[in-house]
Structure formats: C-alpha cells, structure tokens
C-alpha cells in the first residue's frame, strides 16, 4: 500500500503545498486508487496535481464520517469530474463509500450545517454509492471498517451537537465515524479520519475484522483535543502495549497529546506531502 497526504492541518517543510484544518489521503492498493476524505475545501485537488496524482482516475471515495472537514471537498471533486466530462477527458466514475448516516444534516453551537453539503441522492448522479455499517473489503487487503464499536469506557465522549435523522433530531454521537485497515506482511496499517469512537476502539475493530493482532502503523486523526486525563491515560497505556512500529497522529490530535504519545511509541511527523509505503 502507498499513501500520500493531500490535506492535513500542517504541510511538511520544503514541500510547497497548502494545508487546512481537515484531512485527505490518497491511497493506492491492490490496483485501486482510493481517496480517503476530501478535507474542507478544494485544496486537495491542487496538492494532488503538484504530486502528480490524477484524481480523475479515482476508483473509490471513502468518507470517514460526515463532518465538514472531511466532506466539504466533495463539491470541488464533483466539479473536477463534471468539467472533465464536458471536455471528454478520460476519467473513472467513482464509487462513494460511507456509513449510512454520513450524509445526514448536522448542527452544533448555533451553526446550521457542520455536515456534508451534498445528499446521497446528489452523489448518485455522479457515481455509485455504497452505504454500509458493516465492514466492506475494497481490495483483498484493504477494508472499510464500518460502524466502530466503542470498547473502552475511557473513550466515552459527549455528543457533538445534533443530527437530523428520519426519527427526528437527536444528539450526535457520530456513529458514522469509520476508518480503513490494510493487511501487510509486517502487520496492519490503520487509517483514521477522526476516530470519534476512540482510536483504541478503532484499532481493536481493525484487528478483529482483519484477523491480525499486529499493528505496524496508525495514521490519521486520533480525536485527542484536550482529552480528559482518563482518556489520555487509557490511550497511552493501550499504545504502550500495542507497540506499533510507527504512529502518524495528525489532524485532530493536539500537541500535548502527541508529546505524551511520543513517550510510549514512535510518533512521526505528518503533513501535506508525506509519502508512506508498506
């Protein structure tokens, strides 16, 4: 598997890309080209162009969950493909993959919409759509983990605003948050968006779905933004026992949490332009 960071809160030094508070990763695995999240705007398109990545040849677009910093890049992505269709350029009609709740309207703190601007019905006009709460294998070794089961009490978190469901307005516990896991010879690579269900719970689900307890790397958001002492202590103990070869915590992981993680595991720098291969 090969991975490039198209969007993160930071850009690597001497790599002249644009950063924003969001995440987007380009993955190549098993002959497929996969876009995991699309950030907050369209900067991932220009960053990808500078990296020599052709987003018109995207097989799957995987949405980790419905928040704006992961989905608002959908509109520029669709615009890119629509303009290519007008110009009769070669392109791949993508499949959009997410949890069934990923495109529900969400609000918080008086902000009317913190979720996707596009509905499932609109996405169907631009490609195939697969919505699943169950694990879905994208290649022989890469899997969408589906709805994450929260397995640790220390990872319990308060709701984030409200979500507008078919059964009415409810507190938003972000049950649509998911991740990817890839089987490699060295062990699993776990790729997260925000890990709202808990980074430890997400990794446990990856191990269970893939049938492998070895974890070589974890990259993405860990949802450690001013975490409670209980959450941070539990996470540190978990990672100390997990002992991955590397940890690429980014996006929604604050500096204090990265410093604390670095005391127990090998925390590596992340930013737009990073290239990883396993």
Number of C-alpha atoms within 10 A of each C-alpha: 17 12 21 21 25 33 34 27 18 20 20 17 10 7 13 12 21 19 21 18 15 28 32 28 26 23 20 16 16 12 9 16 21 22 23 25 28 31 28 22 21 18 19 30 20 14 20 21 12 14 15 9 17 13 20 17 16 20 21 23 22 26 27 28 28 27 27 20 24 27 28 23 24 23 16 16 18 17 13 15 21 14 11 14 12 8 9 9 12 11 15 14 15 21 19 20 22 28 25 18 20 25 23 21 21 26 18 16 9 7 9 10 16 21 22 24 18 15 12 16 10 10 16 13 10 16 16 13 18 15 16 17 18 12 20 18 16 19 13 10 15 22 20 27 28 26 23 25 14 19 15 14 12 17 21 15 14 8 13 15 17 19 23 16 13 8 6 7 12 14 15 18 17 22 20 26 28 29 30 24 25 24 23 16 8 12 19 26 26 25 26 29 29 27 25 27 25 26 26 22 20 28 26 19 22 29 20 12 17 20 11 14 14 18 25 20 22 22 20 26 24 27 23 25 15 14 16 13 10 13 18 19 14 17 23 20 12 14 16 14 10 17 16 19 15 16 25 19 25 27 28 22 19 17 14 13 19 20 11 15 21 14 11 16 19 15 20 13 13 21 24 27 26 17 13 11 9 15
